[in-house]
């Protein structure tokens, strides 16, 4: 008689024996966890910074001050974002993923804009959400919010003396094309062809060069793509497929 397998899953009911997973599935899962862990480390930096700076300012404010409640709200939203990030990592560690839900794209952008608003207000940057209200797509909400938060935050950081960010959308060939355009200095010519590669940065202070690579990975996981287009400032286009109807699929090709 062959020996009984000795590998057990920690999350199984006590007394049950796990079936060894196929090597390729294990490798894929480890790869996915590695990508997500990198994303978590990258994306935790902003809300942690918000919590730290807000708490530091709260210590010096009178609780009756109108700014006290605003800072407390910023800390609350940042803490909620950190909780979502850690929940994503926990789901991946147990072999699961967040289910997609039918989301209004305008609401996703609004949440990302709200998270970026403290930094935008500090630098006199105006965020304009021009998306129509009726576009709905099945999405992993928290991941998609981080994509637009990264794009908006990058634009804010590129305009330290003020400016404008406009997010708009149009539908074409069973896709939605979402444009994030700013009035900043634009993308340096030397990195345009490598912009979505890991560790490529535009020279941001403390930048890791991972935000755009991770954002594009999220869009690809949703069946879409992301690219840049010529503009006075920087212009990013996100393509996402609309729900398939009667066999019709998104046919807009990436220029990459």
C-alpha positions as CSV (number, residue, x, y, z in Angstrom):
1,X,0.0,0.0,0.0
2,X,1.4,3.4,-0.9
3,X,1.9,5.9,1.9
4,X,-0.9,8.4,2.6
5,X,-0.3,11.9,1.3
6,X,0.9,14.2,4.1
7,X,0.1,17.7,2.7
8,X,-2.8,19.4,4.3
9,X,-4.5,22.7,3.5
10,X,-4.8,25.0,6.6
11,X,-8.2,26.2,5.6
12,X,-9.8,22.7,5.1
13,X,-12.2,21.1,7.6
14,X,-10.1,19.2,10.2
15,X,-9.6,15.6,9.3
16,X,-9.8,16.0,5.5
17,X,-6.9,15.4,3.2
18,X,-6.0,17.9,0.4
19,X,-5.6,16.8,-3.2
20,X,-2.1,17.9,-4.4
21,X,-2.5,20.8,-6.8
22,X,-1.0,20.6,-10.3
23,X,2.5,22.2,-10.5
24,X,1.5,24.7,-13.2
25,X,-1.5,25.9,-11.1
26,X,0.8,26.4,-8.1
27,X,3.3,28.3,-10.2
28,X,0.5,30.5,-11.6
29,X,-0.9,31.1,-8.1
30,X,2.6,32.1,-6.7
31,X,3.1,34.4,-9.7
32,X,-0.3,36.1,-9.1
33,X,0.4,36.5,-5.4
34,X,3.8,38.0,-6.3
35,X,2.3,40.6,-8.6
36,X,-0.4,41.4,-6.1
37,X,2.0,41.7,-3.2
38,X,4.0,44.2,-5.3
39,X,0.9,46.1,-6.0
40,X,-0.1,46.2,-2.3
41,X,3.3,47.5,-1.3
42,X,3.1,50.2,-4.0
43,X,-0.5,51.2,-3.3
44,X,-0.2,51.2,0.5
45,X,2.3,54.1,0.3
46,X,-0.3,56.8,-0.5
47,X,-3.0,56.0,2.1
48,X,-0.3,55.5,4.8
49,X,1.1,58.9,3.9
50,X,-2.4,60.4,4.3
51,X,-2.9,58.8,7.7
52,X,0.5,59.8,8.9
53,X,0.2,63.4,7.8
54,X,-3.4,63.8,8.9
55,X,-2.7,62.4,12.3
56,X,0.3,64.7,12.7
57,X,-1.9,67.7,11.9
58,X,-4.8,66.6,14.1
59,X,-2.5,66.6,17.1
60,X,-2.0,70.3,16.7
61,X,-5.6,71.2,15.9
62,X,-8.5,72.3,18.1
63,X,-11.2,69.7,17.8
64,X,-13.7,72.5,17.2
65,X,-11.8,73.6,14.1
66,X,-13.5,73.0,10.8
67,X,-10.3,71.4,9.5
68,X,-10.5,68.8,12.2
69,X,-13.5,67.0,10.7
70,X,-12.0,67.2,7.2
71,X,-8.7,65.6,8.3
72,X,-10.5,62.9,10.2
73,X,-12.5,62.1,7.1
74,X,-9.3,61.8,5.0
75,X,-7.8,59.4,7.6
76,X,-11.0,57.3,7.6
77,X,-11.0,57.0,3.8
78,X,-7.3,56.2,3.7
79,X,-7.8,53.5,6.3
80,X,-10.7,52.0,4.3
81,X,-8.4,51.8,1.3
82,X,-5.7,50.0,3.2
83,X,-8.3,47.5,4.5
84,X,-9.4,46.8,0.9
85,X,-5.8,46.3,-0.2
86,X,-5.1,43.8,2.6
87,X,-8.3,42.0,1.8
88,X,-7.2,41.6,-1.8
89,X,-3.9,40.1,-0.7
90,X,-5.7,37.7,1.8
91,X,-8.1,36.5,-1.0
92,X,-5.2,35.8,-3.3
93,X,-3.2,34.0,-0.6
94,X,-6.1,31.6,-0.2
95,X,-6.4,31.0,-3.9
96,X,-9.4,33.2,-4.4
97,X,-10.1,36.6,-6.0
98,X,-12.6,39.4,-5.5
99,X,-15.7,38.8,-7.5
100,X,-16.6,41.2,-10.3
101,X,-19.6,43.4,-9.8
102,X,-21.6,45.6,-12.2
103,X,-20.1,49.1,-11.6
104,X,-20.9,52.5,-13.0
105,X,-17.6,53.7,-14.5
106,X,-18.4,57.2,-13.4
107,X,-18.7,56.1,-9.8
108,X,-15.3,54.3,-10.0
109,X,-13.6,57.5,-11.2
110,X,-15.5,59.6,-8.6
111,X,-14.2,57.4,-5.8
112,X,-10.6,57.6,-7.1
113,X,-10.9,61.4,-7.5
114,X,-12.2,61.7,-4.0
115,X,-9.2,59.7,-2.7
116,X,-6.8,62.0,-4.6
117,X,-8.6,65.2,-3.7
118,X,-6.5,66.2,-0.6
119,X,-3.3,66.3,-2.7
120,X,-5.1,67.9,-5.6
121,X,-6.5,70.7,-3.4
122,X,-3.1,71.3,-1.8
123,X,-1.6,71.9,-5.3
124,X,-4.6,73.8,-6.8
125,X,-5.3,71.0,-9.3
126,X,-8.9,70.7,-10.5
127,X,-10.3,67.2,-11.2
128,X,-13.2,67.2,-13.7
129,X,-15.2,64.0,-14.0
130,X,-16.9,64.2,-17.4
131,X,-18.0,60.5,-17.7
132,X,-21.6,59.8,-18.6
133,X,-23.6,58.2,-15.8
134,X,-25.0,55.2,-17.8
135,X,-21.9,53.1,-18.6
136,X,-21.9,50.0,-16.5
137,X,-19.2,47.2,-16.7
138,X,-18.5,44.1,-14.6
139,X,-15.3,45.0,-12.7
140,X,-13.2,44.2,-9.6
141,X,-14.1,47.5,-8.0
142,X,-11.2,48.0,-5.6
143,X,-8.5,47.2,-8.3
144,X,-10.1,49.5,-10.8
145,X,-10.4,52.3,-8.4
146,X,-6.6,52.0,-7.8
147,X,-5.9,52.2,-11.5
148,X,-7.7,55.6,-11.8
149,X,-6.3,56.7,-8.4
150,X,-2.8,56.0,-9.8
151,X,-3.4,57.9,-13.0
152,X,-5.0,60.9,-11.2
153,X,-2.2,61.0,-8.6
154,X,0.5,60.9,-11.2
155,X,-1.2,63.8,-13.0
156,X,-1.5,65.8,-9.7
157,X,2.2,65.2,-8.9
158,X,3.2,66.4,-12.4
159,X,1.5,69.8,-11.7
160,X,2.9,71.2,-8.5
161,X,1.8,74.8,-9.5
162,X,-1.8,73.9,-10.4
163,X,-3.7,72.7,-13.4
164,X,-6.6,70.6,-14.5
165,X,-7.3,66.8,-14.9
166,X,-10.2,65.8,-17.1
167,X,-11.6,62.3,-17.2
168,X,-13.9,61.5,-20.1
169,X,-15.3,58.5,-21.9
170,X,-16.9,57.4,-25.1
171,X,-18.1,54.1,-26.4
172,X,-17.0,52.5,-29.7
173,X,-17.2,49.0,-31.2
174,X,-18.5,47.4,-28.0
175,X,-15.8,49.0,-25.9
176,X,-15.6,52.0,-23.6
177,X,-12.6,54.3,-24.0
178,X,-11.8,56.3,-20.9
179,X,-9.3,59.2,-21.3
180,X,-7.4,60.8,-18.4
181,X,-5.8,64.0,-19.6
182,X,-3.9,66.7,-17.7
183,X,-2.5,70.1,-18.5
184,X,1.0,69.3,-17.1
185,X,4.3,69.1,-19.0
186,X,3.5,65.8,-20.6
187,X,5.5,62.5,-20.8
188,X,9.3,62.8,-21.4
189,X,10.1,61.5,-24.9
190,X,12.9,59.2,-23.6
191,X,10.5,56.9,-21.7
192,X,7.3,56.9,-23.8
193,X,8.0,53.6,-25.4
194,X,8.9,52.0,-22.0
195,X,6.3,53.7,-19.9
196,X,4.4,50.6,-18.8
197,X,7.5,48.5,-18.0
198,X,8.2,48.0,-14.3
199,X,10.7,50.4,-12.6
200,X,10.4,53.0,-15.3
201,X,9.7,56.4,-13.7
202,X,9.4,60.0,-14.8
203,X,11.7,61.1,-12.0
204,X,9.1,61.5,-9.3
205,X,10.4,62.0,-5.8
206,X,10.3,58.6,-4.0
207,X,8.6,57.0,-7.1
208,X,9.0,53.2,-7.5
209,X,8.2,53.1,-11.2
210,X,5.6,50.5,-10.7
211,X,2.2,52.3,-10.8
212,X,1.6,52.2,-14.5
213,X,2.9,48.7,-14.9
214,X,0.5,47.5,-12.2
215,X,-2.3,49.5,-13.5
216,X,-2.0,48.1,-17.0
217,X,-1.8,44.6,-15.6
218,X,-5.2,45.2,-13.9
219,X,-6.7,46.5,-17.2
220,X,-5.4,43.4,-19.1
221,X,-6.9,41.2,-16.4
222,X,-10.2,42.8,-17.3
223,X,-9.8,42.1,-21.0
224,X,-8.8,45.6,-21.9
225,X,-5.6,47.6,-22.5
226,X,-4.0,51.0,-21.7
227,X,-1.9,53.4,-23.8
228,X,-0.9,57.0,-24.2
229,X,-1.9,59.4,-27.0
230,X,-0.4,62.7,-28.1
231,X,-1.7,65.7,-26.2
232,X,-0.6,69.1,-24.8
233,X,0.0,67.4,-21.4
234,X,-0.2,63.7,-20.6
235,X,-3.1,61.7,-22.0
236,X,-3.8,58.1,-21.0
237,X,-6.5,56.0,-22.6
238,X,-8.1,52.9,-20.9
239,X,-10.0,50.5,-23.1
240,X,-12.5,48.2,-21.4
241,X,-14.9,45.8,-23.1
242,X,-18.6,46.4,-22.6
243,X,-20.8,43.4,-21.6
244,X,-21.1,41.0,-24.5
245,X,-24.4,41.1,-26.3
246,X,-25.5,38.7,-29.0
247,X,-22.0,37.5,-29.7
248,X,-20.6,41.0,-30.2
249,X,-17.2,41.7,-28.7
250,X,-15.0,44.7,-28.2
251,X,-13.0,45.2,-31.5
252,X,-11.0,48.4,-30.7
253,X,-7.3,47.5,-31.0
254,X,-4.5,48.9,-28.9
255,X,-2.0,51.1,-30.9
256,X,0.8,49.4,-29.0
